[in-house]
């Protein structure tokens, strides 16, 4: 009985779930800490000036990260799909089923990468129309 493939799939999804659960737990505990800080300040009768309130709530806003995150992710995922398709051509000489599987997987992953690149282009166009355009891409960066 060979259970290696099933075990790898289960471990993969458990790991993904664990990563997401830790991220959600961390953000919720940080939010709870901010709320407790505000409650304690209000209960003590402290005056909450806008600067102090801004400092406490600063972590509440999501950081945007790199404005080119969609583009970078899209290019990386697009090339990962191309790499799977290329692997399919090498492996496919011996096993036609592996060729079909790797080419299909490569195409699917490539389409996800292409979608991320299109999402970046749409986001850039919408921000340009709204007047909050991203800075131009610096090739030296």
VMD Tcl script that draws the C-alpha trace (Angstrom):
set ca {
  {0.00 0.00 0.00}
  {1.44 3.34 -1.12}
  {0.17 6.38 0.81}
  {2.99 8.83 0.07}
  {1.01 10.93 -2.38}
  {-1.99 11.28 -0.11}
  {0.21 12.12 2.86}
  {1.99 14.87 0.94}
  {-1.35 16.42 -0.01}
  {-2.64 16.32 3.55}
  {0.58 17.81 4.95}
  {0.47 20.57 2.31}
  {-3.08 21.63 3.18}
  {-2.47 21.37 6.93}
  {0.57 23.64 6.51}
  {-1.44 26.18 4.48}
  {-4.19 26.13 7.12}
  {-1.59 26.57 9.88}
  {0.00 29.57 8.20}
  {-3.34 31.28 7.67}
  {-4.49 30.48 11.22}
  {-1.32 31.97 12.74}
  {-1.69 35.12 10.63}
  {-5.35 35.57 11.62}
  {-4.61 34.86 15.29}
  {-1.73 37.35 15.29}
  {-3.74 40.15 13.75}
  {-6.67 39.54 16.09}
  {-4.44 39.56 19.17}
  {-2.80 42.81 18.00}
  {-6.24 44.36 17.51}
  {-7.31 43.16 20.97}
  {-4.19 44.73 22.47}
  {-4.94 48.07 20.79}
  {-8.52 47.98 22.06}
  {-7.34 47.22 25.62}
  {-4.90 50.13 25.46}
  {-7.66 52.50 24.40}
  {-10.04 51.20 27.08}
  {-7.41 51.56 29.80}
  {-6.66 55.14 28.72}
  {-10.34 56.07 28.70}
  {-10.98 54.42 32.10}
  {-8.09 56.37 33.64}
  {-9.59 59.56 32.27}
  {-6.68 60.38 30.02}
  {-7.28 62.90 27.31}
  {-6.94 61.25 23.89}
  {-5.44 63.83 21.60}
  {-5.40 63.07 17.86}
  {-1.64 62.38 17.79}
  {-1.87 59.78 20.55}
  {-4.95 58.20 18.99}
  {-3.19 58.06 15.62}
  {-0.17 56.39 17.26}
  {-2.32 53.73 18.93}
  {-4.39 53.03 15.83}
  {-1.41 53.14 13.43}
  {-1.11 49.37 13.36}
  {-4.80 49.01 12.55}
  {-4.42 50.15 8.96}
  {-3.17 47.60 6.49}
  {0.26 48.34 5.10}
  {0.28 48.44 1.34}
  {3.69 46.86 1.02}
  {5.28 47.23 -2.35}
  {3.01 48.95 -4.87}
  {4.35 46.48 -7.40}
  {3.44 43.36 -5.41}
  {0.88 42.19 -7.96}
  {3.32 42.65 -10.81}
  {6.21 40.93 -9.05}
  {4.01 38.05 -7.92}
  {2.52 37.75 -11.40}
  {5.90 37.53 -13.09}
  {7.18 34.96 -10.60}
  {4.06 32.79 -10.90}
  {4.06 33.16 -14.70}
  {7.62 31.86 -14.88}
  {6.79 29.04 -12.46}
  {4.07 27.95 -14.87}
  {6.48 28.17 -17.78}
  {8.98 26.10 -15.79}
  {6.39 23.39 -15.20}
  {5.56 23.34 -18.91}
  {9.26 23.08 -19.74}
  {9.63 20.25 -17.24}
  {6.72 18.57 -18.97}
  {8.55 18.61 -22.27}
  {11.57 16.91 -20.71}
  {9.64 14.35 -18.69}
  {7.09 13.86 -21.45}
  {9.56 12.09 -23.69}
  {9.31 9.06 -21.41}
  {5.78 9.43 -20.05}
  {3.00 10.99 -22.13}
  {0.67 11.18 -19.11}
  {3.24 13.20 -17.19}
  {3.54 15.49 -20.21}
  {-0.20 16.20 -20.20}
  {-0.30 16.69 -16.44}
  {2.67 19.03 -16.29}
  {1.56 21.02 -19.33}
  {-1.92 21.42 -17.83}
  {-0.50 22.43 -14.45}
  {1.92 24.83 -16.10}
  {-0.89 26.40 -18.12}
  {-3.08 26.80 -15.04}
  {-0.31 28.35 -12.97}
  {0.71 30.53 -15.91}
  {-2.84 31.83 -16.19}
  {-2.82 32.74 -12.50}
  {0.40 34.69 -13.08}
  {-1.08 36.38 -16.11}
  {-4.15 37.28 -14.05}
  {-1.95 38.91 -11.40}
  {-0.19 40.96 -14.08}
  {-3.55 42.05 -15.53}
  {-4.76 42.94 -12.02}
  {-1.68 45.12 -11.58}
  {-2.37 46.87 -14.90}
  {-6.02 47.46 -13.98}
  {-5.09 48.74 -10.53}
  {-2.56 51.10 -12.07}
  {-5.14 52.40 -14.57}
  {-7.75 52.94 -11.84}
  {-5.27 54.75 -9.61}
  {-4.20 56.94 -12.52}
  {-7.84 57.86 -13.16}
  {-8.38 58.59 -9.46}
  {-5.27 60.77 -9.35}
  {-3.33 58.49 -7.00}
  {-1.03 56.95 -9.60}
  {1.87 54.75 -8.58}
  {5.37 56.08 -9.15}
  {6.96 54.88 -12.38}
  {8.93 51.63 -12.31}
  {12.59 52.27 -11.51}
  {14.72 49.73 -13.40}
  {17.61 50.25 -10.99}
  {15.54 49.23 -7.96}
}
mol new
graphics top color blue
foreach p $ca { graphics top sphere $p radius 0.5 }
foreach p [lrange $ca 0 end-1] q [lrange $ca 1 end] { graphics top cylinder $p $q radius 0.2 }
display resetview
